Amino acid sequence: MPASTNDPNLRSFIETTPDSHFPIQNLPYGVFEHPRFHEAHIGAAIGEQILDLTILEAKGCFNQSPLKDRRLFSHPTLNTLMAAGRPIWTAARQTISELLRHDNPRLRDDADLLNEVLLPMASVKMRLPVEIGDYTDFYASKEHAVNVGAMFRGKENALMPNWLWMPIGYHGRASSVVVSGTDIRRPLGQTKPDDADTPVFGPCRLMDFELEMGFFTGPGNKHGHPIPIEKSSEYIFGMVLVNDWSARDIQKWEYQPLGPFLSKNLGTSISPWVVTLDALEPFRCAGPKQEPEPLPYLRSPGDYAYDITLEVHLRGENMDQPARICQSNFKYMYWNICQQLAHHTITGCNIRPGDMMASGTISGPTPDSYGSMLELAWRGTKPLTIAPGETRKFLQDHDMVMMSGWCLGDGYRIGFGEVRGAILPALKG
């Protein structure tokens, strides 16, 4: 029987350091371009290298049952793989793991094949890994919801009456989801200053980031047939880091009565590597106690929080080095990913392979774990010291925001790499 792909004792013939985000226990999927070929290929990350799965599939390395003739990796996105379902995901991961193990000579000792399918990460350009049909953004961190509610409604009315009963969400804009490294233009829009009688038009003044994580859905469900909470994890392929950029002053003026619109459709950045739920399995943990007890359709069997350390770094235009401004953890999320998916489909809404759902801002219990500049600088009333001579109330032009995340195992870590983007000046309106 093959060894578990999560075994902490597994070793690859490709050396990785203990602090690498991509040991053999991880094997996340991504889509990349390389000058060697004309079309995008699918790869798995291992250390500082990319294993080209498109070429390996063409050479017959995935011909065993149940992968035979499926052509999972001959596409420019991961959607076909996501549509295949969990038994196929597990079999593909097992095959890739076996090919990379230190005691398997098939790839290790074939110098010509290895030269063809193993590429340095620095030599490729990462692409958006998924063709995203629909994107939903949740508001699932209690600490964040309380913080924002207290700012605008006072502590006594911080949480709206429905918040503790269901995962609150809104439908975002899939077309403006971009891969890490894509810079974001400061948007133009309507705002209404507190001392003005009418709105004004111009560049956003209160530009913000939001520390989030997102998950991609797999096979999908038939329209009219909800996904039961006890089966929802079978429909979740994997996760990425998300920076859901936010124009706070535009949002303040537009969000009532229907919620965010132009303040959120300007861009959502994701990390290029999709870490599978199989890789994250050892890091499942209990989430916060839910009181009141959720309604039966939202009662999650088992623990589906994940112990994922998250960090945000910021580097201003005049800074030599980035500075860490936030450290949080995905385990703080009040509503877990299974509850989010079950709630999303309870009406019979159908999801499709590659749909993306984001967590909403992930804030922890202490001020240094708040996941947005809105909270870190408390609506601009407590400017945040970034570095000597550098403070921020909100993001400035040319600020670079970098987010990273990882799970700590026994002598290894399962990482997500990084999502980064800089703020470009607004166009002239």
C-alpha positions as CSV (number, residue, x, y, z in Angstrom):
1,M,0.0,0.0,0.0
2,P,1.5,3.4,-1.0
3,A,2.6,5.7,1.9
4,S,0.3,8.5,2.8
5,T,1.0,11.7,0.9
6,N,0.8,13.5,4.2
7,D,3.5,11.4,5.9
8,P,5.9,13.8,7.6
9,N,8.8,11.4,6.9
10,L,8.3,11.5,3.1
11,R,11.3,12.8,1.2
12,S,11.8,13.9,-2.4
13,F,14.9,13.5,-4.5
14,I,14.5,17.3,-5.0
15,E,15.9,18.9,-1.9
16,T,13.7,21.3,0.0
17,T,14.5,23.2,3.2
18,P,12.4,23.0,6.4
19,D,11.0,26.5,5.8
20,S,10.1,25.8,2.1
21,H,6.4,26.4,1.4
22,F,6.4,23.5,-1.1
23,P,7.8,20.2,0.3
24,I,6.6,16.8,-1.1
25,Q,3.7,16.9,1.5
26,N,2.2,19.9,-0.3
27,L,2.3,19.6,-4.1
28,P,0.0,22.5,-4.9
29,Y,-1.2,23.1,-8.5
30,G,-0.6,26.1,-10.7
31,V,-0.7,27.2,-14.3
32,F,2.4,28.8,-15.9
33,E,4.0,30.1,-19.1
34,H,7.5,29.3,-20.3
35,P,9.4,30.4,-23.4
36,R,9.9,26.8,-24.3
37,F,6.3,26.3,-25.3
38,H,3.4,28.3,-26.8
39,E,0.6,27.4,-24.5
40,A,0.2,27.5,-20.7
41,H,1.0,24.3,-18.8
42,I,-0.2,22.9,-15.5
43,G,2.5,22.2,-12.8
44,A,3.0,21.2,-9.2
45,A,5.3,23.1,-7.0
46,I,8.2,21.2,-5.3
47,G,10.8,23.4,-3.5
48,E,11.9,26.1,-5.9
49,Q,11.0,24.0,-8.9
50,I,7.9,23.3,-11.0
51,L,7.1,19.8,-12.1
52,D,5.4,20.1,-15.6
53,L,2.4,17.8,-15.3
54,T,1.2,18.6,-18.9
55,I,4.3,17.0,-20.3
56,L,4.3,14.1,-17.9
57,E,0.7,13.3,-18.8
58,A,1.6,13.4,-22.5
59,K,4.4,10.9,-21.9
60,G,2.0,8.5,-20.2
61,C,2.8,9.0,-16.5
62,F,-0.9,9.2,-15.6
63,N,-2.1,6.2,-17.6
64,Q,-2.9,4.0,-14.6
65,S,-6.5,3.6,-13.4
66,P,-8.5,5.7,-12.5
67,L,-6.5,8.5,-14.3
68,K,-6.2,6.7,-17.7
69,D,-7.4,8.7,-20.7
70,R,-8.7,11.6,-18.5
71,R,-6.4,14.3,-19.8
72,L,-6.5,16.3,-16.6
73,F,-3.4,18.4,-17.3
74,S,-3.7,19.2,-21.0
75,H,-5.6,22.4,-20.5
76,P,-4.7,26.0,-19.8
77,T,-6.6,26.0,-16.4
78,L,-7.3,23.7,-13.5
79,N,-11.1,23.5,-14.2
80,T,-11.0,20.0,-15.8
81,L,-9.1,18.6,-12.8
82,M,-11.5,20.4,-10.4
83,A,-14.5,18.9,-12.2
84,A,-13.1,15.3,-11.8
85,G,-14.0,14.9,-8.1
86,R,-12.2,13.8,-5.0
87,P,-11.3,10.2,-5.9
88,I,-9.5,11.5,-9.0
89,W,-7.9,14.4,-7.1
90,T,-6.5,11.9,-4.5
91,A,-5.2,9.5,-7.2
92,A,-3.5,12.3,-9.1
93,R,-1.8,13.6,-5.9
94,Q,-0.7,10.0,-5.1
95,T,0.9,9.6,-8.5
96,I,2.7,12.9,-8.4
97,S,4.0,12.1,-4.9
98,E,5.3,8.7,-5.9
99,L,7.1,10.2,-9.0
100,L,8.9,12.7,-6.7
101,R,9.9,10.3,-3.9
102,H,13.6,9.9,-3.2
103,D,13.5,6.1,-3.6
104,N,11.6,6.1,-6.9
105,P,14.0,5.9,-9.9
106,R,11.5,6.5,-12.6
107,L,11.9,10.2,-12.8
108,R,14.9,10.6,-10.5
109,D,17.2,8.6,-12.8
110,D,15.9,9.7,-16.2
111,A,18.1,12.8,-16.8
112,D,16.6,13.7,-20.2
113,L,13.0,13.5,-18.9
114,L,13.9,15.4,-15.7
115,N,15.5,18.1,-17.7
116,E,12.3,18.4,-19.7
117,V,9.7,18.5,-16.9
118,L,11.5,20.2,-14.0
119,L,11.7,24.0,-14.4
120,P,13.0,26.7,-11.9
121,M,10.2,28.8,-10.6
122,A,12.2,31.9,-11.5
123,S,12.1,30.9,-15.2
124,V,8.3,30.9,-15.6
125,K,5.4,33.4,-15.5
126,M,2.5,32.3,-13.3
127,R,-1.0,32.7,-14.6
128,L,-4.5,32.8,-13.1
129,P,-4.9,29.1,-12.3
130,V,-8.6,28.8,-12.8
131,E,-11.3,30.1,-15.2
132,I,-13.5,31.6,-12.5
133,G,-17.2,31.5,-13.4
134,D,-18.6,33.0,-10.3
135,Y,-17.1,34.6,-7.2
136,T,-18.7,35.0,-3.8
137,D,-17.2,36.9,-0.9
138,F,-18.2,36.1,2.6
139,Y,-18.0,38.1,5.9
140,A,-17.2,35.2,8.1
141,S,-14.8,36.6,10.8
142,K,-16.6,37.6,14.0
143,E,-13.7,39.7,15.2
144,H,-13.7,41.7,11.9
145,A,-17.5,42.1,11.9
146,V,-17.5,43.3,15.5
147,N,-14.6,45.7,14.8
148,V,-16.3,47.3,11.7
149,G,-19.7,47.3,13.3
150,A,-18.4,49.0,16.4
151,M,-16.8,51.7,14.3
152,F,-20.0,52.6,12.5
153,R,-22.8,51.6,14.8
154,G,-21.2,51.4,18.3
155,K,-20.3,48.4,20.4
156,E,-23.9,47.7,21.5
157,N,-25.0,47.2,17.8
158,A,-21.8,45.9,16.3
159,L,-23.2,42.7,15.0
160,M,-26.4,42.8,12.9
161,P,-29.1,40.4,14.2
162,N,-28.6,37.9,11.4
163,W,-24.8,37.6,11.7
164,L,-24.7,34.8,14.3
165,W,-27.3,32.8,12.4
166,M,-25.8,32.5,8.9
167,P,-22.6,33.2,6.9
168,I,-23.2,36.6,5.3
169,G,-21.9,37.1,1.8
170,Y,-22.3,38.9,-1.5
171,H,-21.7,38.1,-5.1
172,G,-18.4,39.6,-6.2
173,R,-16.9,40.3,-9.7
174,A,-15.1,37.3,-11.2
175,S,-13.7,39.2,-14.2
176,S,-11.5,41.4,-12.0
177,V,-9.9,38.5,-10.0
178,V,-6.2,38.7,-10.9
179,V,-3.1,36.6,-10.1
180,S,-0.4,37.7,-7.7
181,G,2.0,40.3,-9.2
182,T,-0.8,42.3,-10.9
183,D,-0.8,45.9,-9.8
184,I,-4.1,47.5,-8.9
185,R,-5.1,51.0,-10.1
186,R,-6.6,53.3,-7.5
187,P,-10.2,53.6,-8.6
188,L,-12.3,56.6,-9.4
189,G,-15.8,56.9,-8.0
190,Q,-18.4,58.8,-6.1
191,T,-17.7,59.7,-2.4
192,K,-19.6,61.9,0.0
193,P,-17.4,63.8,2.5
194,D,-19.0,64.1,6.0
195,D,-19.2,67.9,5.7
196,A,-20.7,67.9,2.2
197,D,-24.4,68.0,1.1
198,T,-23.7,66.3,-2.3
199,P,-21.3,63.7,-3.5
200,V,-18.1,64.4,-5.4
201,F,-16.3,62.4,-8.0
202,G,-12.6,61.6,-7.9
203,P,-9.9,59.1,-6.9
204,C,-10.5,56.9,-3.9
205,R,-8.8,58.4,-0.8
206,L,-9.3,55.5,1.6
207,M,-7.7,52.5,-0.3
208,D,-7.4,49.3,1.7
209,F,-6.4,45.7,1.6
210,E,-8.3,42.8,3.1
211,L,-6.5,39.6,4.3
212,E,-8.6,36.7,3.1
213,M,-8.4,33.1,2.0
214,G,-10.5,31.6,-0.8
215,F,-11.5,28.1,-1.9
216,F,-12.3,26.7,-5.3
217,T,-15.2,24.4,-5.9
218,G,-15.1,21.0,-7.6
219,P,-17.7,18.9,-9.4
220,G,-20.7,21.2,-8.7
221,N,-24.3,20.4,-7.9
222,K,-27.5,20.1,-10.0
223,H,-29.6,23.2,-10.0
224,G,-32.3,22.9,-7.4
225,H,-30.3,20.4,-5.3
226,P,-28.5,21.9,-2.2
227,I,-25.1,20.5,-1.1
228,P,-25.6,18.9,2.4
229,I,-23.3,20.2,5.1
230,E,-22.0,16.6,5.7
231,K,-20.9,16.3,2.1
232,S,-19.7,19.8,1.4
233,S,-16.0,19.1,1.8
234,E,-16.2,16.7,-1.1
235,Y,-17.0,19.7,-3.4
236,I,-14.0,21.8,-2.3
237,F,-10.8,21.3,-4.3
238,G,-8.4,23.6,-2.6
239,M,-7.5,27.0,-1.3
240,V,-5.5,30.2,-2.1
241,L,-4.5,33.4,-0.4
242,V,-6.8,36.4,-1.3
243,N,-6.3,40.1,-1.1
244,D,-9.8,41.6,-1.7
245,W,-8.9,45.3,-2.3
246,S,-11.4,47.8,-1.0
247,A,-12.2,51.4,-1.6
248,R,-13.5,52.4,1.8
249,D,-14.8,55.9,1.0
250,I,-16.6,54.7,-2.2
251,Q,-18.1,51.8,-0.2
252,K,-19.3,54.1,2.6
253,W,-21.4,56.1,0.1
254,E,-22.7,53.2,-2.0
255,Y,-23.3,50.3,0.3
256,Q,-26.7,51.1,1.6
257,P,-29.2,49.5,0.8
258,L,-27.7,46.8,-1.4
259,G,-24.1,46.4,-0.2
260,P,-20.6,46.7,-1.9
261,F,-20.4,47.3,-5.6
262,L,-17.8,49.6,-7.2
263,S,-15.9,49.7,-4.0
264,K,-15.0,46.0,-4.4
265,N,-15.0,45.2,-8.2
266,L,-11.8,47.1,-8.8
267,G,-9.6,44.0,-8.2
268,T,-9.2,40.8,-6.1
269,S,-5.7,39.3,-6.0
270,I,-5.1,35.6,-5.4
271,S,-1.9,33.5,-5.0
272,P,-1.0,31.4,-8.0
273,W,-0.7,28.0,-6.2
274,V,-3.9,26.1,-5.2
275,V,-3.2,24.0,-2.1
276,T,-5.5,21.0,-2.0
277,L,-7.7,20.0,0.9
278,D,-5.8,16.7,0.9
279,A,-2.6,18.6,1.7
280,L,-4.3,20.6,4.4
281,E,-5.9,17.6,6.1
282,P,-3.4,17.3,9.0
283,F,-4.0,20.9,10.0
284,R,-7.8,20.8,10.5
285,C,-8.8,22.0,13.9
286,A,-11.7,23.2,15.9
287,G,-13.0,26.7,15.2
288,P,-14.6,29.1,17.6
289,K,-17.6,27.9,19.6
290,Q,-20.8,28.9,17.8
291,E,-23.5,30.4,20.0
292,P,-26.4,30.2,19.3
293,E,-26.1,26.7,17.8
294,P,-26.6,27.0,14.0
295,L,-29.7,25.7,12.4
296,P,-29.5,22.0,11.4
297,Y,-28.5,22.7,7.8
298,L,-25.4,24.6,9.0
299,R,-24.3,22.1,11.8
300,S,-20.9,21.1,10.6
301,P,-19.9,17.5,11.5
302,G,-16.3,17.5,12.6
303,D,-13.7,20.2,12.7
304,Y,-13.3,22.3,9.5
305,A,-11.2,25.2,10.7
306,Y,-7.6,25.1,9.5
307,D,-4.5,26.2,11.5
308,I,-3.0,28.5,8.8
309,T,-0.7,31.3,10.0
310,L,-1.2,34.4,7.9
311,E,1.0,37.5,7.5
312,V,0.7,40.9,5.8
313,H,3.8,42.9,4.8
314,L,3.8,46.4,3.4
315,R,6.6,48.2,1.5
316,G,6.2,51.9,0.8
317,E,7.8,53.6,-2.2
318,N,10.6,55.0,0.0
319,M,11.2,51.9,2.1
320,D,14.1,49.6,1.5
321,Q,12.5,46.6,3.2
322,P,8.9,45.5,3.7
323,A,7.5,45.6,7.2
324,R,5.1,43.1,8.8
325,I,1.9,44.9,9.8
326,C,-0.4,42.0,10.6
327,Q,-0.2,38.3,11.8
328,S,-3.4,36.4,11.9
329,N,-4.7,32.8,11.5
330,F,-7.4,31.2,9.4
331,K,-8.6,29.2,12.5
332,Y,-10.2,32.4,13.9
333,M,-13.0,32.2,11.2
334,Y,-16.4,31.9,12.9
335,W,-18.1,30.3,9.8
336,N,-16.1,27.5,8.2
337,I,-15.8,26.7,4.5
338,C,-18.2,23.8,4.7
339,Q,-20.8,26.0,6.3
340,Q,-20.2,28.7,3.7
341,L,-20.8,26.3,0.8
342,A,-23.8,24.6,2.4
343,H,-25.4,28.0,3.0
344,H,-24.6,29.2,-0.5
345,T,-26.4,26.3,-2.1
346,I,-29.3,25.8,0.3
347,T,-31.6,27.6,-2.1
348,G,-30.7,25.2,-4.9
349,C,-28.1,27.5,-6.3
350,N,-25.8,25.5,-8.5
351,I,-22.0,25.9,-8.3
352,R,-19.6,24.9,-11.1
353,P,-16.0,23.7,-11.3
354,G,-13.7,26.6,-10.5
355,D,-16.2,28.9,-8.8
356,M,-14.4,30.9,-6.1
357,M,-15.5,31.7,-2.6
358,A,-13.6,34.0,-0.3
359,S,-13.7,34.2,3.5
360,G,-14.0,37.9,4.1
361,T,-11.4,39.7,6.1
362,I,-9.6,37.5,8.6
363,S,-9.1,39.3,11.9
364,G,-7.9,37.8,15.2
365,P,-8.5,38.9,18.8
366,T,-5.6,41.3,19.1
367,P,-4.9,44.6,17.3
368,D,-1.8,43.2,15.6
369,S,-4.0,40.5,14.1
370,Y,-6.5,42.7,12.4
371,G,-6.7,41.9,8.7
372,S,-7.3,45.4,7.1
373,M,-5.9,48.9,7.3
374,L,-9.4,50.0,8.4
375,E,-8.9,48.1,11.6
376,L,-5.2,48.4,12.1
377,A,-5.4,52.2,12.0
378,W,-9.0,52.2,13.4
379,R,-10.7,54.1,10.7
380,G,-7.7,56.5,10.4
381,T,-7.9,57.7,14.0
382,K,-4.8,55.7,15.1
383,P,-2.2,56.0,12.3
384,L,-0.1,52.8,12.1
385,T,3.7,53.1,12.3
386,I,5.1,51.0,9.5
387,A,8.8,52.0,9.7
388,P,10.9,55.0,10.9
389,G,9.2,58.0,9.3
390,E,6.5,55.9,7.7
391,T,2.9,55.9,9.0
392,R,-0.3,54.9,7.3
393,K,-4.0,55.5,7.8
394,F,-4.8,53.9,4.5
395,L,-2.7,52.8,1.5
396,Q,-0.7,55.3,-0.5
397,D,0.1,55.1,-4.2
398,H,3.0,52.7,-4.9
399,D,2.5,50.8,-1.7
400,M,3.2,47.1,-2.2
401,V,1.1,44.7,-0.1
402,M,2.4,41.2,0.3
403,M,0.5,38.4,2.0
404,S,1.8,34.9,2.9
405,G,0.4,31.9,4.7
406,W,1.5,28.4,5.9
407,C,0.8,25.5,8.2
408,L,3.5,24.2,10.4
409,G,4.1,20.4,10.4
410,D,6.7,18.2,12.1
411,G,9.8,19.4,10.4
412,Y,8.1,20.9,7.4
413,R,5.4,23.4,6.4
414,I,2.6,23.5,3.9
415,G,2.7,27.0,2.4
416,F,0.7,29.0,-0.1
417,G,3.5,31.1,-1.4
418,E,2.6,34.8,-1.7
419,V,0.1,37.1,-3.1
420,R,1.4,40.6,-3.8
421,G,0.3,43.8,-5.6
422,A,1.1,47.5,-5.7
423,I,-1.3,50.4,-5.8
424,L,-0.9,52.5,-9.0
425,P,-2.0,56.1,-9.1
426,A,-5.6,56.8,-10.3
427,L,-6.3,57.7,-13.9
428,K,-7.3,61.3,-14.5
429,G,-11.0,61.5,-14.3
